[in-house]
Amino acid sequence: MLGCFAERVVVSTSCSLMHTAVDLKNETKLDGELKSWLAFAAQKVLEVVALATALSGKKDEVCQHWCCENLVIMEQYLNGC
């Protein structure tokens, strides 16, 4: 996908995860819709891995799951659900 630039691209979070809550799965009292829009440290790491995998031209289970999950969330948002 990136061709000759692939080795020069670094995929990372926009800021440190040091002060980010650890894992969204521990938040059992949050509304399901709200949880679908949030990402804590564990989820952010999976997002970065999925993006880096996709940009490298590879497709694996983590990348495909993340892309499909986000597509569903965006469709719900765009349809006002």
WOQUIDA-V267502 format. One record per helix or strand. SS is the DSSP state (A for helix, B for strand). FROM is the first residue (numbers start at 1). TO is the last residue. Records with the same first field share a line. If there is no record, write none. Layout:
BEGIN
SS->FROM-TO / FROM-TO
END
This chain:
BEGIN
A->3-8 / 24-26 / 32-37 / 41-55 / 61-78
END
